[in-house]
Amino acid sequence: MSEQLDAATDPAGLDEDVHWDAPRQCLHDDQLPLDVRGAGALVHLYAGP
């Protein structure tokens, strides 16, 4: 269990446009079920950046 972990020290985040695409889809995509849209919107609202 002493294997060396190779992890990025500064992970790249999403740019602002891509970050807002998922919540926008949750609010406006009529093809998704309403419960999925609501849950997805809440997750994106309260999840960290």
C-alpha positions in Angstrom: 0.0 0.0 0.0 3.0 2.3 -0.3 2.6 2.9 -4.0 3.4 6.5 -5.1 0.3 8.4 -6.1 0.7 10.5 -9.3 -1.8 13.3 -9.1 -2.0 16.7 -10.8 -1.1 19.5 -8.4 -3.3 22.0 -10.1 -6.2 20.4 -11.9 -7.7 22.3 -14.8 -11.2 23.5 -14.3 -14.0 24.0 -16.8 -14.3 27.4 -18.5 -17.3 29.4 -17.6 -19.4 28.6 -20.7 -19.0 24.9 -20.3 -19.6 25.1 -16.5 -23.1 26.7 -17.1 -24.1 24.4 -20.0 -25.3 21.6 -17.6 -27.5 23.7 -15.3 -28.9 25.4 -18.4 -29.8 22.0 -19.9 -31.5 21.0 -16.6 -33.6 24.1 -16.7 -34.6 24.1 -20.4 -34.4 20.6 -21.8 -37.9 19.2 -22.1 -36.5 15.8 -23.2 -35.3 15.1 -19.6 -37.8 13.9 -17.0 -38.8 16.6 -14.5 -37.3 14.8 -11.5 -34.0 14.5 -13.3 -34.0 18.1 -14.3 -34.8 19.2 -10.7 -32.2 17.0 -9.1 -29.6 18.1 -11.7 -30.3 21.8 -11.2 -30.0 21.4 -7.4 -26.7 19.5 -7.7 -25.2 22.1 -10.0 -26.5 24.9 -7.7 -25.0 23.6 -4.5 -21.9 21.8 -5.9 -18.6 23.6 -5.7 -17.2 25.4 -8.7 
